[in-house]
Structures are given as structure tokens and as C-alpha cells.
Amino acid sequence: MKNQPQMNHKKPPFIIPIFLPHQGCPHQCIFCNQNTISDTPSRLPSKSSLTKEINRYLSFGRDTKKEIQIAFYGGNFLGLPLQSITSLLDEAEKFIQAGQVNSIRFSTRP
């Protein structure tokens, strides 16, 4: 039998979802316009609401051996104005520096 590559059985991360409906996307495609689909206004969270939401998820009982990840979903993160990107990442970084969160991910369009 040939040597098989070892599979990584790492647990999936505990994801803290932060939704940015349709933010940063210049298009209004009918199939993914999140404002229309979800009837949710398109706005970025304030620093205080972002911190509150992250802390809310951190308070949930969870497997402490899992990686904890803040995930910015919806829209196009890299299409946001630089000031907005910096503001969101600065807030998320506080949780990484405090050792409460391990990493950050974000959605972007190709």
C-alpha cells in the first residue's frame, strides 16, 4: 500500500460572524444584492456595536481548544473605503492582541 498523505483533522474554527450586507460592492446584481434579499439596510457596524457583537459570541460556551476567528461576511471587504477597512481591522486586532481571538477572515470578490 502506498503512503497516503496525512489528513489534517484540525477542528474547524469557532467563527464570530460579522455581516456587512452588500458593503464595498459596486454592483447591484439581482442574484446577490443582499440589501434586496435580506431587507437589511447596508451599513457598517460602529466600533461599539462591533465590540459588543464579538463579546456576545465570546460569552457563548464553546470548545476552548478551537481556534476562534472573526469573519467579516457579505459584500466585498476589500472594496470598502480604506478608512472603513482600517477601522474594522483595528477593532478586531484588539481581540487578537488580548488573546481572545486567533485570526480574522473576510469575504471579497475575485
C-alpha positions in Angstrom: 0.0 0.0 0.0 1.4 3.4 -1.0 1.9 6.0 1.7 -1.1 8.2 1.9 -0.8 11.9 2.8 -1.8 12.6 6.4 -5.1 14.3 6.6 -5.3 17.3 8.9 -8.1 16.6 11.3 -7.9 20.1 12.8 -11.2 21.2 14.3 -13.0 23.9 12.3 -12.7 27.3 14.0 -15.3 28.9 16.2 -16.5 31.7 13.9 -17.8 35.0 15.1 -19.8 36.3 12.1 -19.9 40.0 11.4 -22.3 40.8 8.5 -21.6 43.7 6.2 -24.6 43.4 3.8 -23.5 44.5 0.3 -20.9 46.8 1.6 -18.0 47.5 -0.7 -19.6 46.1 -3.8 -20.2 48.5 -6.6 -22.7 46.2 -8.4 -26.5 45.7 -8.0 -26.8 42.1 -9.2 -30.3 40.8 -8.6 -29.0 37.3 -7.5 -26.8 38.6 -4.7 -27.9 42.1 -3.8 -28.0 41.4 0.0 -30.0 44.6 0.7 -32.8 43.3 -1.5 -32.6 39.7 -0.5 -32.4 40.2 3.3 -34.3 43.5 3.5 -31.4 44.7 5.7 -30.0 48.2 5.4 -26.5 48.4 4.1 -24.3 49.9 6.8 -21.1 49.2 8.6 -21.2 48.4 12.4 -20.0 51.1 14.7 -16.9 50.3 16.8 -19.1 49.9 19.9 -21.6 47.6 18.2 -18.7 45.5 16.6 -17.1 45.1 20.1 -20.4 44.2 21.6 -21.2 41.6 19.0 -17.7 40.0 19.3 -18.0 39.9 23.1 -21.5 38.4 22.8 -20.1 35.5 20.8 -17.1 35.1 23.1 -19.5 34.7 26.0 -21.1 31.5 24.4 -20.0 28.2 25.9 -17.6 26.6 23.4 -14.7 24.2 23.0 -11.8 26.2 24.2 -9.4 24.1 22.1 -10.8 25.5 18.9 -9.3 28.4 17.0 -11.5 31.5 17.3 -12.0 33.6 14.2 -13.7 36.8 13.5 -15.3 36.6 10.0 -16.5 39.6 8.0 -19.1 38.3 5.6 -21.2 39.9 2.9 -20.3 42.4 0.3 -16.7 42.9 -0.7 -14.4 43.7 2.3 -11.5 44.9 0.1 -13.9 47.1 -1.8 -14.7 49.2 1.3 -13.0 52.6 1.7 -9.6 52.2 3.3 -10.7 54.1 6.4 -13.5 51.6 6.9 -11.2 48.6 6.4 -8.7 50.0 8.9 -11.4 50.8 11.5 -12.8 47.3 11.4 -9.4 45.6 11.5 -8.2 47.8 14.3 -11.2 46.8 16.4 -10.7 43.1 15.6 -7.0 43.4 16.3 -7.7 44.4 19.9 -9.2 40.9 20.5 -6.2 39.2 18.9 -3.8 41.3 21.0 -5.8 40.3 24.1 -5.5 36.6 23.2 -9.3 36.2 22.9 -9.3 35.6 19.1 -6.8 33.8 16.9 -7.5 35.1 13.4 -9.6 37.2 11.0 -11.2 36.3 7.7 -13.2 38.3 5.3 -15.2 37.9 2.1 -14.1 39.6 -1.1 -15.0 39.3 -4.7 -12.4 37.9 -7.2 
